[in-house]
């Protein structure tokens, strides 16, 4: 993995920016990638019954559409799901490949 990406995300993880008790890691990872990408609109209307926040729903839907994150089912994202650091780095590098 690219050293720069690894250091950037490791810094975010160590600062707790992706580990807030009230905000689950998979939801925060989706928000981080979606916000960094410029908050693009997903093709489909978010339909995850387990995501209440509108921005998180859009972020999750967009990340799933881009093949960055997996939904648990058509109507379930599991935003409370824990995601290992290597998966976060993998998602980041897939979303923002070095040009």
Residue pairs with C-beta under 8 A, 6 or more apart in sequence:
1 89
1 90
1 93
2 93
2 98
5 89
5 92
5 93
5 96
5 98
6 89
8 92
9 85
9 88
9 89
9 92
10 85
12 18
12 32
13 19
13 85
13 88
17 28
18 25
18 28
18 29
18 32
18 88
19 25
19 28
20 28
24 79
24 80
24 81
24 82
25 81
25 82
25 83
25 88
26 69
26 77
26 78
26 79
26 80
26 81
26 82
26 83
27 51
27 53
27 56
27 59
27 60
27 77
27 79
27 80
29 63
29 69
29 83
29 88
29 91
30 56
30 59
30 60
30 62
30 63
30 68
30 69
30 79
31 55
31 56
31 59
32 92
33 59
33 63
33 68
33 91
33 92
33 95
34 40
34 55
34 58
34 59
34 62
34 63
35 59
36 95
36 96
37 62
37 95
37 96
39 58
40 62
41 58
41 62
42 58
42 61
42 62
42 65
43 65
44 61
44 65
45 61
46 54
46 57
46 58
46 60
46 61
47 61
47 74
47 75
48 57
48 60
48 61
48 71
48 75
48 76
48 77
48 79
49 75
49 76
50 75
50 76
50 77
50 78
50 79
50 80
51 57
51 60
51 77
51 79
56 79
60 69
60 71
60 77
60 79
63 69
63 91
63 95
64 70
64 71
64 77
66 95
67 94
68 91
68 94
68 95
69 77
69 91
71 77
72 78
72 81
83 91
